[in-house]
Amino acid sequence: MLGEIENIENSEFNNVGALLGDNELNNDLLGALRQLPPIRRQKAINQLTMPVHHSRGSRGEMEKHFRELPAHIKAQLAKGDLRLADTLIYSIKPVNGSKTIKMFETQDEKQVGLRNISNGRLQKNQALLVSGIVLLAGVAADTTPDASMALAFGKLEDYPAIANGESDLKANKKVIFPESSNNMFKTLNLNTVPVGYYKLHNPRLIEDDVLIEYTVNLGTTSGIAANTYLFVGLHGTITTP
């Protein structure tokens, strides 16, 4: 229990109390607090009870969702075994004449330049707070993996049939981003926004080892060239060792 007190005192997070949960301030913890020298005891109490001043950006959004994290991830964050990091979980898939493109699938294998997760799932002990989504398109020289990995992806304004389609994001069958027009990813003349980026105003958490489903649905493939590929990126904050 004294180890927990040290974790509280040295925590990098602004709301470490959320990692302990509502029921963690039990008799053992209170007893350990009483055994501390007065200055250390007050410091630990301040860490647990001070008003929360959330960090900025995606990290701050993750801190607001600490209470939703699985218990095993909360415990490791509190101990310092896990930390928070910026990330972009991405996948590249061909349109291939289809009106439905599944960007993450159970048969996917992690490969640099194509995707950075396997089987459409985060690794054990990873939880991702999705703060924004990137959707881009491009035409490769051919259908080989090397051609798609060397592709310079660009804005959806150049691909009207894709821009007029829809996208949705689910994790463990729970909706994070409902069916919405891909026109949301048009960023031409938005000089302060990365190309193809949409900032979620309702960020959501994806837990480890659950299926991620990002689906692009097109009303038509008219005007979409052969060898057209899509790039999707889930931007946010992730737990990592």
C-alpha positions as CSV (number, residue, x, y, z in Angstrom):
1,M,0.0,0.0,0.0
2,L,2.9,2.4,0.7
3,G,3.9,1.7,-2.9
4,E,0.5,3.0,-4.0
5,I,1.1,6.1,-2.0
6,E,4.4,6.7,-3.8
7,N,2.7,6.2,-7.2
8,I,0.1,8.9,-6.2
9,E,2.8,11.3,-5.0
10,N,4.9,10.9,-8.2
11,S,2.1,10.6,-10.8
12,E,2.5,12.6,-14.0
13,F,-1.3,12.8,-14.4
14,N,-3.5,15.7,-13.3
15,N,-6.3,13.4,-12.1
16,V,-4.6,10.3,-10.7
17,G,-7.6,9.8,-8.4
18,A,-9.6,8.7,-11.5
19,L,-7.2,5.8,-12.0
20,L,-7.8,4.5,-8.5
21,G,-11.6,4.4,-9.0
22,D,-14.4,5.4,-6.7
23,N,-14.0,2.5,-4.4
24,E,-10.2,2.5,-4.0
25,L,-10.1,5.0,-1.1
26,N,-10.5,2.1,1.4
27,N,-9.4,1.6,4.9
28,D,-6.0,0.2,3.8
29,L,-5.2,3.3,1.8
30,L,-6.5,5.6,4.5
31,G,-4.4,3.7,7.1
32,A,-1.3,4.1,4.9
33,L,-1.9,7.8,4.6
34,R,-2.1,8.1,8.4
35,Q,1.3,6.5,8.7
36,L,3.0,9.1,6.5
37,P,4.9,12.1,7.9
38,P,2.6,15.1,7.8
39,I,4.1,16.8,4.8
40,R,4.0,13.6,2.6
41,R,0.5,12.8,3.8
42,Q,-0.7,16.3,2.8
43,K,1.0,16.0,-0.6
44,A,-0.7,12.6,-1.3
45,I,-4.1,14.0,-0.2
46,N,-3.7,17.0,-2.4
47,Q,-2.9,14.8,-5.4
48,L,-6.1,12.8,-4.7
49,T,-8.5,15.7,-3.9
50,M,-7.2,18.8,-5.8
51,P,-9.5,20.2,-8.6
52,V,-8.7,18.6,-11.9
53,H,-6.8,20.8,-14.4
54,H,-6.9,18.7,-17.5
55,S,-4.0,18.7,-19.9
56,R,-4.5,20.1,-23.3
57,G,-5.3,18.4,-26.6
58,S,-5.7,14.6,-27.0
59,R,-3.9,13.9,-23.7
60,G,-6.4,16.0,-21.8
61,E,-9.3,14.2,-23.5
62,M,-7.8,10.8,-22.5
63,E,-7.5,12.0,-18.8
64,K,-11.2,12.8,-18.9
65,H,-11.9,9.2,-19.9
66,F,-9.6,7.6,-17.3
67,R,-12.6,6.2,-15.4
68,E,-13.7,4.3,-18.5
69,L,-10.4,2.4,-18.9
70,P,-10.2,-1.3,-18.1
71,A,-9.1,-2.0,-14.6
72,H,-5.8,-3.7,-15.6
73,I,-4.8,-0.6,-17.7
74,K,-5.8,1.9,-14.9
75,A,-3.7,-0.1,-12.4
76,Q,-0.6,-0.1,-14.7
77,L,-1.0,3.7,-15.4
78,A,-1.2,4.4,-11.7
79,K,2.0,2.3,-11.1
80,G,3.8,4.0,-13.9
81,D,4.2,0.7,-15.9
82,L,2.1,2.3,-18.7
83,R,2.3,5.9,-20.0
84,L,0.5,8.0,-22.5
85,A,1.7,8.7,-26.0
86,D,0.6,10.3,-29.3
87,T,-0.3,7.9,-32.0
88,L,-1.9,7.5,-35.4
89,I,-3.4,4.0,-36.0
90,Y,-3.6,3.6,-39.8
91,S,-4.5,1.3,-42.6
92,I,-4.3,1.3,-46.4
93,K,-6.8,-0.6,-48.5
94,P,-7.7,-0.7,-52.2
95,V,-11.1,0.4,-53.5
96,N,-10.8,-2.4,-56.1
97,G,-14.1,-1.6,-57.7
98,S,-16.1,-2.2,-54.5
99,K,-18.7,0.1,-52.9
100,T,-17.8,-1.2,-49.4
101,I,-14.2,-1.0,-48.2
102,K,-13.4,-2.4,-44.8
103,M,-10.2,-0.6,-43.6
104,F,-9.5,-3.0,-40.6
105,E,-10.1,-6.7,-40.9
106,T,-9.4,-9.8,-38.8
107,Q,-7.0,-11.3,-41.4
108,D,-4.9,-8.1,-41.6
109,E,-1.2,-8.4,-40.7
110,K,0.9,-5.6,-39.4
111,Q,3.2,-4.3,-42.1
112,V,5.1,-1.0,-42.2
113,G,3.6,1.2,-44.9
114,L,0.3,-0.6,-45.0
115,R,-1.0,-0.7,-41.4
116,N,0.4,-0.7,-37.8
117,I,-2.0,-3.1,-36.1
118,S,-2.7,-6.8,-36.7
119,N,-6.1,-8.5,-36.9
120,G,-8.0,-5.2,-36.6
121,R,-7.2,-5.0,-32.9
122,L,-5.0,-3.1,-30.5
123,Q,-2.3,-5.0,-28.6
124,K,-2.8,-6.1,-25.0
125,N,-2.6,-3.2,-22.5
126,Q,-3.2,-0.6,-25.3
127,A,-6.2,1.7,-25.0
128,L,-6.7,4.4,-27.6
129,L,-8.7,7.6,-27.2
130,V,-9.7,8.6,-30.7
131,S,-9.5,12.4,-31.0
132,G,-9.7,12.7,-34.8
133,I,-9.8,10.8,-38.0
134,V,-7.8,11.2,-41.3
135,L,-9.3,10.0,-44.6
136,L,-7.2,10.3,-47.8
137,A,-7.2,8.7,-51.3
138,G,-4.7,8.2,-54.0
139,V,-4.0,6.3,-57.3
140,A,-1.1,3.9,-57.3
141,A,1.0,2.9,-60.3
142,D,-0.2,-0.7,-60.0
143,T,-1.8,-3.1,-57.6
144,T,1.4,-4.3,-55.9
145,P,1.9,-3.7,-52.1
146,D,5.1,-1.7,-52.9
147,A,3.1,0.7,-55.2
148,S,0.5,1.3,-52.5
149,M,3.2,1.9,-49.9
150,A,4.9,4.4,-52.2
151,L,1.7,6.3,-52.9
152,A,1.3,10.0,-52.2
153,F,-2.2,10.2,-50.7
154,G,-4.1,13.4,-51.2
155,K,-7.3,15.3,-50.5
156,L,-10.8,13.9,-51.1
157,E,-11.7,16.9,-53.1
158,D,-10.0,15.2,-56.0
159,Y,-12.2,12.1,-55.7
160,P,-15.9,13.2,-55.7
161,A,-17.3,9.7,-55.6
162,I,-15.4,9.0,-52.4
163,A,-16.1,12.4,-50.9
164,N,-19.9,11.8,-51.5
165,G,-19.7,8.4,-49.8
166,E,-20.0,7.7,-46.1
167,S,-17.8,6.4,-43.3
168,D,-18.4,4.9,-39.9
169,L,-16.2,3.6,-37.0
170,K,-17.1,1.0,-34.5
171,A,-15.1,-0.8,-31.8
172,N,-16.5,-4.0,-30.2
173,K,-19.7,-3.3,-32.1
174,K,-20.1,0.0,-30.3
175,V,-20.5,3.1,-32.5
176,I,-17.8,5.7,-32.2
177,F,-18.4,7.6,-35.4
178,P,-21.8,6.9,-37.0
179,E,-22.5,6.8,-40.8
180,S,-21.4,10.3,-41.9
181,S,-20.7,12.0,-45.2
182,N,-17.0,11.8,-46.3
183,N,-17.4,15.5,-47.2
184,M,-16.5,16.1,-43.5
185,F,-12.9,15.2,-44.5
186,K,-12.6,18.0,-47.1
187,T,-10.0,20.4,-45.8
188,L,-9.2,22.6,-48.8
189,N,-8.6,26.2,-47.7
190,L,-8.6,25.2,-44.0
191,N,-5.0,26.3,-43.5
192,T,-4.8,25.2,-39.8
193,V,-6.1,21.7,-40.4
194,P,-4.1,18.8,-41.7
195,V,-5.3,17.5,-45.1
196,G,-8.2,15.1,-44.7
197,Y,-8.4,15.5,-40.9
198,Y,-11.7,15.7,-39.0
199,K,-11.5,16.5,-35.2
200,L,-14.0,14.6,-33.2
201,H,-16.0,16.7,-30.8
202,N,-17.1,13.6,-29.0
203,P,-13.8,11.6,-28.6
204,R,-14.3,7.9,-27.7
205,L,-12.2,5.1,-26.2
206,I,-11.1,1.9,-27.9
207,E,-10.0,-0.8,-25.5
208,D,-7.3,-3.4,-26.1
209,D,-8.1,-6.7,-28.0
210,V,-11.5,-5.6,-29.4
211,L,-12.3,-5.5,-33.1
212,I,-12.0,-2.1,-34.8
213,E,-14.3,-1.6,-37.8
214,Y,-13.9,1.4,-40.1
215,T,-16.1,1.1,-43.1
216,V,-16.2,3.3,-46.2
217,N,-19.4,3.0,-48.2
218,L,-19.7,4.4,-51.7
219,G,-22.9,5.2,-53.6
220,T,-21.0,4.8,-56.9
221,T,-17.6,3.9,-58.2
222,S,-18.0,6.1,-61.2
223,G,-14.9,8.2,-61.9
224,I,-12.8,6.2,-59.5
225,A,-9.6,5.1,-61.3
226,A,-8.2,1.6,-61.2
227,N,-5.6,1.1,-58.4
228,T,-7.3,3.7,-56.2
229,Y,-6.4,3.3,-52.5
230,L,-7.8,4.7,-49.3
231,F,-5.8,5.7,-46.2
232,V,-7.5,6.0,-42.8
233,G,-5.8,7.1,-39.6
234,L,-7.2,7.2,-36.1
235,H,-5.4,10.0,-34.3
236,G,-5.3,10.2,-30.6
237,T,-3.6,9.2,-27.3
238,I,-2.7,5.6,-26.5
239,T,-1.3,3.7,-23.5
240,T,2.1,2.3,-24.0
241,P,5.0,0.8,-21.9
